[in-house]
Amino acid sequence: MSPREERTPRDTRPPGEHEVMGLAFRDEVRGGEREEEPPAPPPRQPNRITWQKATFLPFVLLAALLATWLWFRGAHLDSIAHQAVDDGKVWLALRQHIWLTAVSTFFVLIIAIPLGIALTRAKLRKATPAAMAVANLGQAIPALGLLVLLVIWLGVGPRAAIIGMIIYAVLPVLANTIAGLQAIDPTLTEAARGVGMSPLGVLTKVELPLAVPLILAGVRNALVLNVGTATLATFGGGGGLGDLISAGIVTQRMPVLVLGSVLTIALALLVDWLASLVELLLRPRGLEGTT
């Protein structure tokens, strides 16, 4: 080989190959084993709650509330308007509204979710259409008319308002619970039973985790629905932000009406935002990206 001829650099040879006296040799792998590359690290799971999701809506609500407060401070309030908002009445109405929403939603959950589970079992499956018809009837009745009937029956107070809100909000949670459990592929539950799971184990470890997205969507709808329905509690003596709205309408005081309306809207949006975060956190990882 003449000096002018170019030789292949050693670093270009495949791994395990070397040259002896101008001849290329490759090392033999003992026992037929080959060196395996280390497994790639698992892909990093994306954050379920991005900073945009966690900060955008609260920032918008804070800006809207601040603008409303500045406008309210600059508005001319006469003695009637002062009587409607002074002495901590705004904070009292807000606390009552949150309490009405929380209590009614709690009872909706302990009624609708177990009932939805029971109606998807074999023994009670035939009663599902009748139960859904009753739930639809409860929401078909106008909320104010239902509240008036309950006040006539139970008397004035928050109890009538809470029962009316429960009847009105049961349907979304009940319907979504039934739909979520019925949408599960039967082969999954059969496979779970085939490996020896008890009916309770199949329900808690297979069916409910798969139905969680639809159930949480129903709970979210019920929460927002209860925030809006709670404004009607004022007509039954239940309190809440409806007191401010009603006082603003009756006395024709626009600042009082705007304040009660803005607080109700802000509370509904805040509750919906919090429920969406809980929905993202409780959604099983295996269902990421599914509809």
Solvent accessible surface area in square Angstrom, and as a share of the most:
residue,aa,sasa,rsa
1,M,162,0.72
2,S,54,0.35
3,P,139,0.87
4,R,228,0.83
5,E,92,0.41
6,E,168,0.75
7,R,181,0.66
8,T,89,0.52
9,P,77,0.49
10,R,196,0.72
11,D,129,0.67
12,T,85,0.49
13,R,57,0.21
14,P,63,0.40
15,P,124,0.78
16,G,40,0.38
17,E,44,0.20
18,H,81,0.36
19,E,74,0.33
20,V,70,0.40
21,M,185,0.83
22,G,58,0.56
23,L,114,0.57
24,A,61,0.47
25,F,98,0.41
26,R,136,0.50
27,D,83,0.43
28,E,161,0.72
29,V,85,0.49
30,R,221,0.81
31,G,79,0.76
32,G,69,0.66
33,E,124,0.55
34,R,205,0.75
35,E,177,0.79
36,E,156,0.70
37,E,155,0.70
38,P,117,0.74
39,P,127,0.80
40,A,88,0.69
41,P,116,0.73
42,P,116,0.73
43,P,121,0.76
44,R,222,0.81
45,Q,110,0.49
46,P,102,0.64
47,N,114,0.59
48,R,48,0.18
49,I,48,0.24
50,T,67,0.39
51,W,181,0.63
52,Q,89,0.40
53,K,72,0.31
54,A,36,0.28
55,T,67,0.39
56,F,137,0.57
57,L,42,0.21
58,P,40,0.25
59,F,143,0.60
60,V,62,0.36
61,L,16,0.08
62,L,119,0.59
63,A,49,0.38
64,A,48,0.37
65,L,61,0.30
66,L,97,0.48
67,A,60,0.46
68,T,19,0.11
69,W,126,0.44
70,L,102,0.51
71,W,115,0.40
72,F,23,0.10
73,R,162,0.59
74,G,70,0.68
75,A,26,0.20
76,H,165,0.74
77,L,30,0.15
78,D,50,0.26
79,S,89,0.58
80,I,75,0.38
81,A,1,0.01
82,H,78,0.35
83,Q,129,0.57
84,A,22,0.17
85,V,16,0.09
86,D,58,0.30
87,D,140,0.72
88,G,41,0.40
89,K,79,0.33
90,V,27,0.15
91,W,167,0.59
92,L,84,0.42
93,A,5,0.04
94,L,32,0.16
95,R,145,0.53
96,Q,58,0.26
97,H,0,0.00
98,I,83,0.42
99,W,128,0.45
100,L,1,0.00
101,T,8,0.05
102,A,56,0.43
103,V,34,0.20
104,S,0,0.00
105,T,9,0.05
106,F,116,0.48
107,F,82,0.34
108,V,0,0.00
109,L,52,0.26
110,I,85,0.43
111,I,78,0.40
112,A,0,0.00
113,I,42,0.21
114,P,71,0.45
115,L,70,0.35
116,G,0,0.00
117,I,30,0.15
118,A,31,0.24
119,L,7,0.03
120,T,9,0.05
121,R,74,0.27
122,A,82,0.63
123,K,191,0.81
124,L,85,0.42
125,R,127,0.46
126,K,193,0.82
127,A,43,0.33
128,T,15,0.09
129,P,94,0.59
130,A,64,0.50
131,A,22,0.17
132,M,40,0.18
133,A,60,0.46
134,V,106,0.61
135,A,11,0.09
136,N,71,0.37
137,L,112,0.56
138,G,9,0.09
139,Q,51,0.23
140,A,77,0.59
141,I,55,0.28
142,P,93,0.59
143,A,21,0.16
144,L,78,0.39
145,G,31,0.29
146,L,15,0.08
147,L,10,0.05
148,V,71,0.41
149,L,108,0.54
150,L,11,0.06
151,V,29,0.17
152,I,134,0.68
153,W,186,0.65
154,L,42,0.21
155,G,31,0.30
156,V,118,0.68
157,G,13,0.13
158,P,59,0.37
159,R,147,0.54
160,A,1,0.01
161,A,3,0.02
162,I,20,0.10
163,I,55,0.28
164,G,7,0.06
165,M,4,0.02
166,I,21,0.11
167,I,63,0.32
168,Y,39,0.15
169,A,0,0.00
170,V,21,0.12
171,L,21,0.11
172,P,21,0.13
173,V,0,0.00
174,L,2,0.01
175,A,29,0.22
176,N,29,0.15
177,T,0,0.00
178,I,10,0.05
179,A,47,0.37
180,G,4,0.03
181,L,10,0.05
182,Q,105,0.47
183,A,80,0.62
184,I,20,0.10
185,D,71,0.37
186,P,87,0.55
187,T,82,0.47
188,L,85,0.43
189,T,14,0.08
190,E,106,0.48
191,A,61,0.47
192,A,8,0.06
193,R,128,0.47
194,G,68,0.65
195,V,117,0.67
196,G,66,0.63
197,M,69,0.31
198,S,62,0.40
199,P,112,0.71
200,L,125,0.62
201,G,14,0.13
202,V,2,0.01
203,L,25,0.12
204,T,64,0.37
205,K,139,0.59
206,V,27,0.16
207,E,14,0.06
208,L,44,0.22
209,P,44,0.28
210,L,62,0.31
211,A,1,0.01
212,V,34,0.20
213,P,23,0.14
214,L,77,0.38
215,I,13,0.07
216,L,29,0.14
217,A,30,0.23
218,G,0,0.00
219,V,22,0.12
220,R,69,0.25
221,N,82,0.42
222,A,0,0.00
223,L,36,0.18
224,V,53,0.31
225,L,53,0.26
226,N,0,0.00
227,V,0,0.00
228,G,38,0.37
229,T,17,0.10
230,A,0,0.00
231,T,23,0.13
232,L,46,0.23
233,A,2,0.02
234,T,27,0.15
235,F,122,0.51
236,G,1,0.01
237,G,44,0.42
238,G,9,0.08
239,G,9,0.09
240,G,0,0.00
241,L,0,0.00
242,G,2,0.02
243,D,57,0.30
244,L,5,0.02
245,I,36,0.18
246,S,27,0.18
247,A,27,0.21
248,G,2,0.02
249,I,106,0.54
250,V,116,0.67
251,T,43,0.25
252,Q,157,0.70
253,R,60,0.22
254,M,115,0.51
255,P,20,0.13
256,V,1,0.00
257,L,43,0.21
258,V,44,0.25
259,L,20,0.10
260,G,0,0.00
261,S,35,0.23
262,V,36,0.21
263,L,26,0.13
264,T,16,0.09
265,I,106,0.54
266,A,12,0.10
267,L,18,0.09
268,A,20,0.16
269,L,78,0.39
270,L,67,0.33
271,V,23,0.13
272,D,39,0.20
273,W,35,0.12
274,L,86,0.43
275,A,13,0.10
276,S,5,0.03
277,L,24,0.12
278,V,74,0.43
279,E,31,0.14
280,L,56,0.28
281,L,105,0.52
282,L,106,0.53
283,R,40,0.15
284,P,38,0.24
285,R,113,0.41
286,G,73,0.71
287,L,31,0.16
288,E,79,0.35
289,G,83,0.80
290,T,70,0.41
291,T,181,1.05
